[in-house]
């Protein structure tokens, strides 16, 4: 529970000695004019139905109404003169700003609007209520749904203008290359060549005749083994899906932009 400031029930006026002014005189007049020669109407009640005669006398520093401390009400800005019991002026104020409830509320609204000019962003982590309802002014629209804010950077074309958008929630694989190395080993299971006498044989490769130790002319023919070698290379996929994998740590709030 917030603390409550205790305020005096009645205003207190002091003399030149700093003590509560007793039997003094209070004059209230038109702002920026002499209050004694240009009095304005003052009242004993907030509804401003009971006129208070001037000058108002003081009792132990308080404005006095028939010997009882009282409050004074007025409808507009005013000037004031305070005199002691001998008529000596304690102080004059040519203009006093009237702090009525409406004035205070207006001042608060003006100050708050100055904090949130058109184009400002309002952030709330507690409720999603439109700021027009919460603050009592302005036209607001929901802003930046599902996005984070980033500061303006005039030297970066991605961030050099207000309300530029970009980025992706999904991770992007940067273009790159993979190198695959394949090694194959083939063992010859063994084979033979046919030998025939005479000239070349149909369907065989003719080999230059040679003379063996017996003086017989031989022709050798080549034959294929029938072996086929097949090599395959496979790159195995690894890692996780990139969907929604590019998000920074975040916390959600309601954001609104003032448009008017």
N, C-alpha and C positions, 0 to 999 in steps of 0.2 A: 504494500500500500504506500503510495507516495506521501511525502511529508506535506503538511499544510502550513502555509505561512500565516502567522497571526498578525493581523493588522489592527491599528487603533480604531475604535468605534467612532471617535470624534477627532477632528483636526485640532492640533495644538499650536498656538501662537505664542511666541516668546518676545520678551522685551529686549532692550539694548544690553541688558546685563546677562542675557541668556536664560533667564528664569521665566517660568510660565507667566504670561502677561495677564495681570488681574486688573479688571475695571478699564480695559482698553477699548479702542474703537476700531471697527472694521468697516471700510467703505468699499463697495463694489460698483464698478462703472463700465461704460462702453470701452471695448478694447482700444488701446492706444490713445485714450483720452483721460483727462483728470477724473477720477472716480467720484470726487466730492461734488464737482459741478456737472458731471455727466453720468449720473447714477443709472444703473440698469436694474431690472426687476430680479429679485432673488426670492427663494421660497424655503419654507421649513420642511416641505415634504417632497418626495421623489416624483409624485404625480404632478407637482407644481400647481397645486390648488390653493395653498396657504401662503400668502405673500408675507415676507419678512421685512419689517421696517428697518430703515437705515438711519444712523449707523448701528451695526450690531455690536452689543457690548460683550466683553469677555469675562469669564469667571474661571480663575485659576488656569488661564491659558485656553480654555474652551469657549467657542461661541455659546452665548447664553440666551435661552428663551425662557423668560419668566423665572430666572434663577436656576434653570436646569440646563446642563450641557446639551447641545443640539448640533445637528448637521445642517449645512446650507446647500441648496441646489440652485442651479442656474441653467439656462437653455442654450447659451452660446459662449464664445470666448469673452474674456472680461479683463478689466484692469482692477487692481486692488491697492488700497493704502491701509497700512496698519499704524495706529497711533497708541501711545501709552495713555495712562489716566490723566496726564496733564496736556494731552493734545500734541505731544511731540512725536513727529513721524519716526517710526521704527524702520519701515521700508516701504517702497513703492514698487509695483510691477505693472508695466504698461500693457502687457499682454500675457495672459495665462491661457494655455490651451486646455480646453475642457475635456477631461478624460472620461467621457460617458461610456457606457457599455457599447453603444454603436460605434463610437470613435475607436475604442480599443479593438473591437472586432475588425473594423475597417483597416486599422493600422497593421494588424496581424495578417490580414488577407493581402494587403499591398506588399508587405515584406516577403510573404511566402511566394507570391506571384513573381517577385523579383528574383527569387531563387530558382524558379522554374519558368524561364521565358519560353516563347514558342520555339520548338525544336529540341527542347530539353528531354532527357530520358528520366523517367521515374521508375525506381526499382523497389519491389516489396517482396519480402520472403515469407510474409505471414498470411496475406489474403490476395485474392485476384480481383478485388473490387476496382472498378474504374476510378482513377484519381479524381475525376470530376465530382464524384460522390464523397470521396475521402477528404479532399482539399477544398471543395466548394467552388472551384473555378476551372475554366479552360475546357477545351475539347481535346480528347485523348484517343489514341488508337493503339491497339496491341502492337508490340514491336519485337522483331527479332526472334520469332518463334523457332525454337530448335537451333539457335545460333549463339555463338559467343561474340563479345565485342572485342575489337582490336583497335589500337591507336593509329591515328592518321600518320602517314609517313610519306612526305613529298618526294623522297628520293627512291621510292619503290613503286613501280607502276601498279602493283597489286593493291596498294593501300594509299594511293595518292589522292583519292576523292572520297567525300562523305557518302556513306551508305553503299559503297561497293560491296559486292558479295562474291564468295568463292569458297573453295575447299570442298572436301568430301568426307563423309563418315567412313567410307570403305577404304581399306588400304590399297595402294597402287603399287604394282610390281614394276620397278624401273627396268627399261630395256637393257638386256645383258646377254652374254653368250655362255654356253656350257661347252667344255671340251671333254670328249669321250675317247678313251683309248681301248682298242681291242687287240687281243693277241690270240692267234690260232696256231695250233701245233698239229701237223698231219704225219702219221707214221705209215710208211710203205709196207703193206702186208706181205710183200714178196711177189715176184712174177717170173715168167719164163719167156724165152724167144724160141720160135720154131726154126728148125734148120732144114732146108731142102736142097736137093742136088739139081744142077742145071741152072737155067735162067730164072728170071723173076716169076713169082706166082701171082695169079690174079687176086687182087684185093690186098696184097701185101706190099710192103715197101721194099723196093729192091735195094740190096746192099752190095757194094762192090765185091765181086768174088775174091776169095782168098784161097791159097793152096795150103792144105794141111800137111802134116808130116808124111802121109801116105801118098801124097801127090794127087789127091782127089780134089777136084774143084767143088767148093761149097758156097751156097748162097744162104745168108741169114735174113730173116724177115722180122720186123718189129711188131709188137702187139701192145695195145693199151690195157691198163689195169682195171678200168671201169670204176675208179674211185671218184666221188664227188664231194667237195668240201664246201660247207655252208657256214658263214659267220654272221652272227646277229649281235647287236649292241643295244642295251636297254638302259635308259635313265630312269631311276626310281623317283617318283614324286614324294616330297616331304613337306612338312609345315601344316598350318591351319588355314581355314577360310579367311579371306580378307574382308568379308562383310562386317560392317560396324567395328572394324579392328583398328580404326585410325582416330579414336576419340581420346582427347586429353581428359584428365580427371576433372569432373564438373559437379556443379550443384545447380538445381533449377530454381528460378525465381520468376516472378511476374514482371514484365517490362512494358512500359507504356511511353509513347512519344506524344508530346503536346503539339497539336497542329493548329490550334487557335486559342 
